[in-house]
Amino acid sequence: MEFLFMYLFMVTQDVNFDDYFLDKTMRVDMYITGNYLEEVISLDEVVEE
């Protein structure tokens, strides 16, 4: 019952997209390497576009 009440409360609220997001993107470049025994994830760069 509480879940239904909370769901209805969240659905009825208007959310302004511009309040939470900017007109930008962020790209994350990374390398994923490894073999059958291990996996290594290495960060290359983070770029704001």
FENZI-V180766 format. One record per run of one state. SS is the DSSP state (hx for helix, st for strand, lp for the rest). FROM is the first residue (numbers start at 1). LEN is the number of residues. Records with the same first field share a line. If there is no record, write none. Layout:
SS=FROM-LEN / FROM-LEN
This chain:
lp=1-1 / 12-5 / 21-5 / 35-4 / 49-1
hx=2-10 / 17-4
st=26-9 / 39-10
